[in-house]
């Protein structure tokens, strides 16, 4: 088995687990079987965060030794979270936009939000007019496009973790119709720039693995270490 090193974009040195792979035999190389694998992890597992409903997809882009180096591949909300948000007596407003980050990733970002009753409202329902829905949807698209197009992928993912974009949309749309439960519900990676190993290593901070004080890679406790070949016995 090979260890998955999922340092980026969350916490340096955080391994998300192990993945099985058939050993290299003849022309079938183990590293080729690992590249392109997608791992789905809850944000709570990756970041010790209380938001267990947010799931991140990480794709294996490079293999070095016993470590798979992953990159961001997508974000989603769990089914139970989505279902818990949808209720009667309110309007659901959804929007999506295709946007390119500064480092060349083409993303499709989906957003959702719900109208809410204002304080002292007597009427049971909080329905928005179609003109208000259109205005809110336009604001959503503009904010998502601005936030993603001015950042690189790593900075954009760091905005997804606390869902700061959803909070910005909520604030901006207040004068059109009060909203609540505004979330970036999904992010898809449509196109990627040409693979660059040095850029991936920069994202992971260094050459991977557990390091000592001098920055040299050392084995983690309990990890198998290949014995050094001796010149003479």
N, C-alpha and C positions, 0 to 999 in steps of 0.2 A: 504494500500500500504506500501511497505517497501523501505527504502532509499538504494541506491547502493553506497557503499563506495569504490571508485576506486583510493585509494591513490597510491598504488604501480603499476608500477615502475616509475611513473611520478612525481607528486607533492604531498607532504604530505598534508592531509586535503582537497583534491580536490574531491568532490562528483560529479559523472557524471549524476546523475538524480534519478528518482524513477522507481520502477518496481512493477507491480500489482501482487498480490498473494491472493488466497482464504484463508480465515482465518482457523486456526486449528479447525477441527471438528472430534471428535472421534479419530479414528486411523490415519486419514489423517493429517499429521503435515505440517504446512506452510513452515518450514525451508527445509524439504525434497523436496518440489516442487521448491524451489529457487535454491538449489544446482545443479550445472551442467548447469545452464543457461549461454549462451554466449552473451555478449554485444559487439557490434561493434561501435567504436567511431573514429572520425577523430582526428589526432594528434593535430590539431589546437584547438579543443575543450578541449582536455585533458591538453595541455601544453602551451596554448597561443602562439603557434608556427605558423609561416606563412605557413608551409607545410601542407596544407589542403588535399593534395592528398595521404597522407600516413594514412592508416587505421589500427588501432590496435584492436584485439579481446581480450576481457577479460572474463575469466570464473569465475563464482561464486563458490568458494570452501568451504566457511564457512559462517554461519549466526549467528550473535550475536545481540540480541535485535532487533533493527530496521535497522541494517547495514549488508549489504552483503559484504564479503571480497573477492576481486577478485585477480586473478593471470593472468599472460600473457598466452594467448592461440593461438596467431598467429598474423601475420602482412601481409598486402597486399597493393598494390597501386590501386587507383581508375581506372576504365575503361577508362575515358576520358584522364587521364594522360598517360596511356600506349599507347592509340591510337595516341596521339599527338607526341609521340617519334618516332613512326614507319614511315619512309619516304623512298622515292626512292633514288637511287644513293649512298647507303651506305650498309654495311654488318651488319646484326644483329647477335650478338654472345651471346648465352645463356649457362648457366651451372648450375648444382645443385649438392648438396652433403648432405649426411646424416652424422650428427656429434653429439657427446655426450658432454654435458657441464660437468663441474667439479662436479656439484651437481646432476647429474644423469638424466637430461632431454635429450631425443633424439629428435633432430630437423632436419628438412629437409629445407635447405636454397637454394633459387633460386636467380640467379644473371643474369642481362642482361646488355649489353653494345653495343655501335655502333661505327663503324669506322668513322673517320672524315678527311676532306681534310686538308692538311698542307698549311701553308701560301705560297703564290706565285705559288700554283699549278694551272696548266692550264687545266688539264683534269677534266671533269665535275664529274665523278664518283670517289668514294673512296672505291674500293672493295679490300678486303683482300684475299690472296691465302688460299687454304684449309689448308696448313701446318701452316700458321700464325694463322688461326682460332683455330686449334688444340693446338698450343702453348699458345695462350691467354686463351683458355678454361682451360688448365692445370693450368695456373697461378691463374685463378679465383678460381678453386677448392681448390688449396693449401692454398690460402690466407683465404678463407672462413673457411676451416677446422682448420687452425691455430688460427684464431680469436675466434672461438666458443669453441674449445676444451680446451683452456687455461683459460677460464672464467666461472664464474657461470652464471645462467640465467639472474639475475638482471644486471650484468655488460655487458652482451651481448646485452640486450635490450637497455641499455644506449648508446651502439654503434650504434644501429639501428636508434635512434632518429635523430642524425645529419648526418647519412649515411656515417660515417667515413670509413667503409669498402670499399664502392664504390670508394671513393677518393684514397684509398691505391691501389686498383686494377688498377685504371686509371694511377697512377704514375708508378707502376711496369711494366705495359704493354707498356709504352711509346717507349721502344727500339724495340718492335716487330712491333707494328703498333699504331699510335695515336688513342686514343679512346675519346669519350665524352658521356654524359648522361649514365654513369655507375651507376646502382642502384641495391640494394638488393630488388628485386621486390616482393618476398613473403617468409614468414617463416611459416612452419607448425610444430606444436608440435605433434610428433608421439607417444612418450611414456613419461610417467611421473613417478617419484619415488613415493613410498607409501606416501599417504597424511599425513603431519605432521602439526598439528594446531599451535604448538609453532613456527615452521619455518615461517609459513604464517604470524603470528603476528609480528615476527622480521622484515619481509619485510615491513609491514605496520607501523613500527616504534614503536607502542605501542598497547594498547588494543582497539584502534579505537575510533571514535567519535570526537567531538570537546572537547579540554581540556582547563582548566584554568591554571593560573600561577603555581599552585602546582602540575599540571599533572593529576588532577582529571577530569574524563569525565563529561562534562556538556552538556546541550541541546543547539543545535544551535537555533538562533532566529527564532521564528515561528514554531518550532518543537513540536510535541505532546509529553508531558511527562506524564508517568503513575503516578497517585497520590500515595503517600506513604500510606500504610495501617496503620491506627491508632489503638493502643491497646485498648483505651477507648474513648468514645465520651463524 
